[in-house]
């Protein structure tokens, strides 16, 4: 035997609907990540002997000469986070990230600009993949900068 919905049930359903609408709107500004791409070839074996491929990252001159310190540090932190990431069995990703400003053939370039769809950041192309960060990214906290860059590297 089913019970009729009470006014409290209607209010709960309404609030739940508003919550899901809010979540959908909040995530709408962040583009989808790529999940079906061919793995990057990279630039040879990792220097740590792990057997991973070295992926070279270069920060574009649009972040200044010398490179904006906040973006430089955020990129280093994101690189270190990915290089040290391990799953429950101790496995790492197949890539070893290397920040190399002198490479003429980077696998990833970080530029200053307006991402597609006016998002907070975005990835296009590939290879090289271009990570576009908003100009104001350098004014964010170190943790937010690292997070933006690490997220886009993982897309």
C-alpha positions as CSV (number, residue, x, y, z in Angstrom):
1,X,0.0,0.0,0.0
2,X,1.5,3.3,-1.0
3,X,1.3,6.5,0.9
4,X,0.2,9.8,-0.7
5,X,2.9,12.5,-1.0
6,X,2.7,15.1,1.8
7,X,3.6,18.7,1.5
8,X,6.9,17.9,3.2
9,X,7.6,15.3,0.5
10,X,6.8,17.9,-2.3
11,X,9.1,20.4,-0.6
12,X,11.9,17.8,-0.4
13,X,11.5,16.8,-4.0
14,X,11.5,20.5,-5.0
15,X,14.7,21.2,-3.1
16,X,16.3,18.1,-4.5
17,X,15.4,19.3,-8.0
18,X,16.9,22.7,-7.3
19,X,20.1,21.1,-5.9
20,X,20.6,19.0,-9.1
21,X,19.9,22.0,-11.3
22,X,22.5,24.0,-9.3
23,X,25.1,21.2,-9.8
24,X,24.4,21.0,-13.5
25,X,24.8,24.7,-13.9
26,X,28.0,24.8,-11.8
27,X,29.6,22.1,-13.9
28,X,28.4,23.6,-17.2
29,X,31.4,26.0,-17.2
30,X,34.0,23.3,-17.3
31,X,34.4,21.5,-20.6
32,X,34.5,17.7,-20.8
33,X,37.8,16.0,-20.6
34,X,39.1,13.8,-23.4
35,X,38.8,10.1,-22.6
36,X,39.3,8.4,-26.0
37,X,42.5,9.9,-27.3
38,X,45.6,8.0,-28.5
39,X,48.3,8.1,-25.8
40,X,51.0,10.7,-26.4
41,X,54.3,9.4,-27.8
42,X,56.4,11.5,-25.5
43,X,60.1,12.4,-25.7
44,X,61.7,9.1,-24.7
45,X,61.9,7.2,-21.4
46,X,61.6,8.8,-18.1
47,X,64.8,9.7,-16.3
48,X,63.6,8.0,-13.1
49,X,63.9,4.5,-14.7
50,X,60.1,3.9,-14.3
51,X,59.6,3.0,-17.9
52,X,57.1,5.9,-18.3
53,X,57.2,8.2,-21.3
54,X,58.5,11.7,-20.8
55,X,56.0,14.4,-21.6
56,X,57.5,17.8,-22.0
57,X,55.6,20.8,-20.9
58,X,56.5,24.4,-22.0
59,X,54.9,27.5,-20.6
60,X,54.3,30.0,-23.5
61,X,55.8,33.4,-23.5
62,X,52.3,34.9,-23.2
63,X,52.9,34.3,-19.4
64,X,55.9,36.8,-19.6
65,X,59.6,36.7,-20.0
66,X,60.6,35.5,-17.5
67,X,57.6,33.3,-16.8
68,X,55.1,34.6,-14.3
69,X,56.3,33.1,-10.9
70,X,52.8,32.0,-9.9
71,X,52.2,30.1,-13.1
72,X,55.7,28.6,-13.0
73,X,55.3,27.4,-9.5
74,X,51.7,26.1,-10.2
75,X,53.0,24.1,-13.2
76,X,55.9,22.7,-11.1
77,X,53.4,21.7,-8.4
78,X,51.0,20.1,-10.9
79,X,53.9,18.2,-12.5
80,X,55.1,16.9,-9.2
81,X,51.6,15.9,-8.2
82,X,51.1,13.9,-11.4
83,X,54.6,12.3,-11.3
84,X,54.1,11.2,-7.7
85,X,50.5,10.0,-8.2
86,X,50.0,6.3,-7.3
87,X,46.9,4.1,-7.1
88,X,46.2,1.7,-4.3
89,X,48.5,-0.9,-5.9
90,X,51.4,1.5,-6.3
91,X,50.9,2.0,-10.1
92,X,51.7,5.4,-11.7
93,X,50.4,7.0,-14.9
94,X,52.2,6.1,-18.1
95,X,53.7,9.6,-18.3
96,X,56.5,11.4,-16.6
97,X,56.0,15.1,-16.9
98,X,59.0,17.4,-17.4
99,X,58.8,21.2,-17.5
100,X,61.2,22.2,-20.3
101,X,61.2,25.8,-21.5
102,X,63.9,25.1,-24.1
103,X,62.1,22.4,-26.0
104,X,61.0,23.2,-29.6
105,X,58.7,20.2,-29.6
106,X,56.6,20.2,-26.4
107,X,53.8,17.8,-25.9
108,X,51.9,20.3,-23.8
109,X,52.0,24.1,-24.0
110,X,50.4,26.4,-21.4
111,X,49.2,29.7,-22.8
112,X,47.5,32.8,-21.4
113,X,44.1,33.4,-23.1
114,X,40.4,32.8,-23.2
115,X,39.5,29.1,-23.1
116,X,36.8,27.8,-25.4
117,X,33.3,28.3,-24.0
118,X,34.6,31.0,-21.6
119,X,35.5,28.3,-19.1
120,X,38.1,28.7,-16.3
121,X,40.6,26.7,-18.3
122,X,40.7,24.3,-21.3
123,X,42.6,21.9,-23.5
124,X,42.7,21.9,-27.3
125,X,44.7,20.4,-30.1
126,X,47.2,17.7,-29.7
127,X,49.9,17.0,-29.9
128,X,51.0,19.5,-28.8
129,X,48.0,19.9,-26.5
130,X,47.4,23.5,-25.6
131,X,46.2,24.3,-22.1
132,X,44.7,27.8,-22.0
133,X,44.4,29.6,-18.7
134,X,42.6,32.8,-18.1
135,X,44.9,35.9,-17.6
136,X,43.6,36.2,-14.0
137,X,44.7,32.7,-13.1
138,X,48.0,34.1,-11.9
139,X,46.1,36.0,-9.2
140,X,44.6,32.9,-7.7
141,X,46.0,31.0,-4.7
142,X,48.8,28.6,-5.3
143,X,46.5,25.7,-4.6
144,X,43.9,26.9,-7.2
145,X,46.6,27.5,-9.9
146,X,48.0,24.0,-9.2
147,X,44.5,22.5,-9.4
148,X,43.6,24.2,-12.7
149,X,46.8,23.0,-14.3
150,X,46.7,19.5,-12.9
151,X,43.1,19.1,-14.0
152,X,43.9,20.2,-17.5
153,X,46.9,17.9,-17.7
154,X,44.7,15.0,-16.7
155,X,42.0,15.8,-19.3
